[in-house]
Amino acid sequence: MSDSPCFTLFNEYPILQLTTIGTNGLGFLPIVCFLYIAQIAPLHTNCRFLLCVWALSFGVIYSINFVISIIDISSDTGHMPLNMFEPHLRLIMYRFHITTSTFCSMCEIALSLERIIAIIRPRRYHFSNTSWSILLPLTTGLTVFGYFVDYCIHNG
């Protein structure tokens, strides 16, 4: 693989890394707009919390991609990694990326369930308080589940 002309081109010039940095940098603009709109929109606090956590998890994913690209740019062996294990920080970031991606996907499912609950009894839901006793353990559980998925991928 390292003898192909395509690999040689991307190894000598940080085209992919700079593209990743640029697109992920631009990806923060919709996240900031989304977070602002979620704060001013007339949403129930349960929905607002889940939407904001979901959007922030996307921001974490973009930040991880940014860090991985910086690691690749500063590599002594060229800009294309030969494996995901070296340097060790690359593996840590990759594993954190898997955990965060799983968390983000599970937040989407939690948002769907929250919307179903809101539709079943809309009046009761609208006038209810924030369900911190559910939201905080749910967020913690989704984080643990994301770590578990990463653990299964790398150790299972």
N, C-alpha and C positions, 0 to 999 in steps of 0.2 A: 504494500500500500504506500509506503513512504517513497517508492521509486516513481510513482505516477507524476506526470507533469502538472496535473491539477493540485495534488498535494504539495508539490514543490512550490508552486505559485503562492498558495495560501500560507505555506510555511515561511516563505521569504517576506511576504507583505501582509500586514495585519488587516486584510480586507474584511474578513468575517467578524473580527473582534470590533473594529470601528463601526461596522454596520449594526452590530448588536448593541453597542453603546449608544449609537444615535437613535435607533428605534425604541430602545427601552427608555432613553431619556425623554423622547417625545411621548412615550406611553404614560408618563407622570402627569401630563396636562389633562387628559380626560379623567384621571383619578382625582386630581385636585378639584376639577369642576364637579364631578360626581359627589365628592364629599361635601362640597359647598351646597349643592342642591339638596342633598339628603338632610342637611342641617336646617334649611329654611322651608322645606316642603312640609305640608301638614301630614306627617306620618306618625303612626303609633311608635312609641319609644322602643318596643320590641323589634319592629321592622327596621327602624333607624339604626339600632345597635347592630343587627345582623348585616345590614347593607354596608355600614361603615367598617366593620371587621372584615367583611368580604373584600371591600375595596382596598383596605390597608394590606391585606394578605397579598393582593396583586402587586402592590408597591414593594413588598418584601421580595417577591419573585423577581421583579425588575431589578431590584438592588443586587440580588444574588447573581443574576446574569451579568450585571455590570462588574461585580467583583471577579467573577470567573474570567471575563474578558480581559480585565487588567492583569490577572495572573498569567493568562496566555500571552499577552503583549510583552510582559517583562520576563518571559522564559528565556533561558540561555540556549536552549536547543532549537529555537525557532518558534513561530507563532502558533503552530498546530501541535496540540498535545499528542504524544504517542499512546498514552493511556490515561485513564481518569484517576489513577492512584498517585501520581507524582506531579507536582509536589503535594504533600499531604493536605495542605490547605484547600487544594482543588477538590479532593475527595470530601472533605468536611462541607464545603460549599455545595457540592453536588448532592450530598445526603440531606442537607438542610433544604435544598431546592425540592427534593422529593417529598419531604415532610410538609413543606409549605404548599406545594401543589395539591397534595392529598387534602390538606386542611381547607384549601380554597374550594375544591370540588365538593367537599362535605358541607361547606357553608352554603353552597347553592342548593343542596338538598334540604338543609335546615330552613333556608328562606322559602322554599316551596312548601314545606310542612307548616311553616308559620302562616303563610298565605291561606292554606287550606283551613287552618284553625280559625283564622279571621273571617273566612267566608261562611263557616258553619253557623256561627252566632255573631253576626257583625255588631249588633248594638252592645251586647255584653262585652265583646272584645274591645270595642272602641272606648268604652268607659272604664276598662280595667287598668290597673297600675302596671308598671314595668315588672316583668317576671324575672327579677334578678336571681331568684332561687333556681330557675331553670336555665337562664342564659349563661351565667358564669360556669356552672358545672358542664353545660353543653360545650362551651368554648374550650374548657380544659379537656374534656373528653375527646373532642375533635383533634386537638393538638396531640394528645396521647395516641389516638388512632393513626394520625399521620406519621408519628414516630414508629409505631408498630409496623406500618406498611413498609417504611424504609428499612426497618430491622429485618423483616421477612425477605425483602429484595436482596439485601447484602449478606445475610447470615443464614438464609433458609435454603 
